């Protein structure tokens, strides 16, 4: 029996619209998280932004930020005024956000789908005066561009400057928000054995060297503690050693990847936490 196309079926869509439910197409790779118990997504679509605890934000596998299936950017509402300060918004789970959460510097962010680059912030002047809902221009965070390697951002200084200066929020959303169901590459018969290749150790060591023995997740330099540095297969297929499927990470960042929680039971993980857990990276 052939199933109907649930996305295009008129009766189902009519029922969905009566229920006030959004049509969300899962891409087969990001975590399915469409339930919106606090109405954050509805408020986001109505107003263009919403104040939200960081714990409600989902980090997708590509490192971008999502709110119940909706790609977002985030920024901090309260900004201390400075005549030469460039205020930033974030498009990925970059080192800045990781550090802020680790040190509990902020508990709330503003999730936004605004594409014009101007955002309402509360500018704090000294200890007494606050300009509320001041519209200011925010620039993309450079650490986010690095984390995503957005358009090949990591190549060289000239490339970085060009990509940063010409960054378009609308273009970013167009590149990352498209969600289409992906057909599996293999069947249960043709799928290869999920095991490391014989040359993986040499590939991993060479990649670590190219990355200067630095974690691509938290940017910790482990050149003096190489045993804590791993190479992660992004798609989970251990035989796929293509450049865009490998990421150099510390054992802590590796343990936080989906399906890798068992690493937190390893002696090396406990040793890493004791040695580096209370330090600022």
N, C-alpha and C positions, 0 to 999 in steps of 0.2 A: 504493500500500500504506500502510495506516495503522499508525504506530508504536505500540508499547505504552507505557503510562505507566510509565516506568522508576522513578519514585519510589514508586508504589503496587504494583508487580508483586510478588506473593508469593514467587516463586522467586528473583528477584534479591535481595529483602530477606533471604530465608533464607540465601542464599550470603553476602551482606554481613555478616550477624550471625555466621556461622561464621568469617569472616575477622577479626572484631573491628573492622570499619571503621565509622566514624561516617556517618550520613546528613546530608549537607551540601547545602542547596539554594542555588544561586547566584542572586543578585538581578539579575544582568545588568549591574551597574554597578561593583561592587567588584572588586578584583583576585582572580582565582581562585588560591588559595594553600592547598590542603588538605593537602599533603604535610607530615608532621610528623616529620622525621628524628630529632629528639632526644627525642621523647616528651613535649614540653612541654604539648601540649593534653591528652593523656591524664592527666598529673599534675595539671593544672589542674582537670579535671573530677572527679578522685578526691579531691583535697585542698582544692579551692576556691581555691587560689593556688599560684604557683610563681615562684621566683627566675629571672629571665631577662635576658639582655643586651638593651638597647634595640634593637639591630640586628635582633633577631628579631621585633619588633613591626611590624605592617603598619599604615600610616596609610590609612584608607579615604577615598574621595572626599568623604564628608561630614565628614571631619576627625576621626572617632572612631577608637578604637584596636582593633585586631583581632589575635588570635593564631591563625593557621591557620584562619581562618573563624569564630572565636569572638569575639564582642564582649567586651571586657575593660575594667577600670579598672586603673590602676597607681599604686603609691606607693613611697616609699623606705623600705627596712627599717630602716636605721640613722638614728635621729633624736636630735639633741642636746637634752637636757632643758632646758626653760625653763618656769617656772610660768605665764607668760602667753602661750605660743606656741600657735597653732592649727595642728595638723598637718593636712596636706591630702592628698587623693587626686586623681588626674587622670582625666578621661573623654575628653579630646581632646588633639590635638597643639597645645597652647597656647603662649603666649610663654614661660612658665616652663620647659617641657620643651625648647623650641627653644634657649633660652639655656643651659640645663644641658648639652645635647649639644654646642653650639657651643664651650663652654668646657671640655668634657670633665670636668665637675664630678662626674658620676656615670657609671658604665658599666653598672651593674646596677639593675634595678627589680624589684618584685614585681608580677606580673600576677595579678589577682584577679577572681572572679565573685561574691564575697561581697556580700550585699545588706543585712546588718544594721548596717553603719556602724562596726563594731568590728573592729580589725585587730591582728595581732601585730607589734610592732616591737621593736627593740633600743634602749632609752633610754640614751644616753650621758651620764653625770654627770661633768663635769670631765674629768680625764685618766686616771682609774683605774677608776671603777666603772661597770659596764654591767649594766642590767637586761635580760636576754634574754627574748624572747617575751612582752613586756609587752603586754597587751591594752589598747588605747587607742581612743578615738573619733576618727575622722578626718572632716574636713569637705570638701565638694567645693571644688575650686579655682575661684576667681572668674574667673581668666583663661580657664579651660576654658569656663565658661558664656558668657563674652564671645565666644570663638572660634566656638562653635556657635550663638550667639544663641539659646540654649536657651529655648524658650517665649516668645521676644521679650524676652530678658534685657536687651538694649541700650536699651530704651525710655526709662526714667527711673530716678531713685534709688529711688523707692518700689517700682517693679516689681522692680528688682534685689534689694532686701532681701526682698521676699516670696518670690521664686523661690529665693533662696539659703537662706532659713530653712526653707522647706518642701520642699527638694530630697529626692527619694526615689530611691535607687539602683535599687530594683526597678522603679520606674516608668520610669526612664531606660532600663534594659535592654529593657523592654517596647516602648518607643518606637523604639529603634534596632536591636534585634537581629533583628527579623522579616525573614526573607530569603525573598522570593517571586520567581519568575521573571516578568519584566515583558515584555509584548508590545510590540514596537517600535511607535512612534507612526506611522512612515511606511514605505512599501514603497520598493523601488528605483525605482518609477515616480513616486510622489507626493512623495518626499523633495525639499525645497526646495534651491536652490543654496546651498551653504555659503559665503556671502560676507557681509561687513559691509553693514549698511543705510546709506543715504545720510545718515541723521541720527545715526549712531553716535557721531561725534566730539562732537557737542553733548551727547548723552546721557552719554558718558563724562566729559566735562569737568564736567558738573553733578553727577554722582555723586562725582567726586573732591572737588569743593567740599563736598558734604554730609558726606563722610568726613574733612574737614579735611586733605586731602592726606596721609593717614596709611595705611600699608600694613596691611591686615587680617590679614596672615599673621604679620609680625614686629613690627608696631606702630611702624615707623620713620616719623618725621615728615619728609616730603620736600617741605614747602611751599617750601623754598628750592632744591630740585633736582627740579622737577616732571617733567623729561624722563625720570626714572627710574621714574615712577609709571605703571602700566598698569591697564587694566580687563580682567579675565579672564572669559570665558564658561565657566561651570562645566560645562555639558553638552557643550561643544565645538561647539555650533551657533551660528555667528557672527551669524545673523539673529535669535536669541532674546534680545531685550533686556529681558526681564521682570526685575523687581527681584531676585527670588530666584535669578536665573541669572547675575547680575553681581557681581563681587568686585574691589575695588580692591587691587592688590598691587604691590609693588616689582618691579623686573626680576629680582631674584634669586629671590624667591618664585614669580614667574611661570615662570621657567625650570625650577623644580622641580616644576611641575604635569605630570601625565602627558601625553606627546606634545609637550612644549615644550622639550625638551633642546637643540634647535637654537639657542635664544636665547643659549646660553652661548658661541656663536661670534660674537655681535654685538659691535661696538666699544663700545656703551653698556654691555654687561654687564661687559666687562673694565675699563672706566672706573669703574663702580660698585664692583667688587671692590677696585680700587686705592684708592678713596676711602673706602669704608666696611667693607671686609672684615675689618679687624682691630679694629674698634670694637665695644663692647658696645652693642646697640640698646636 
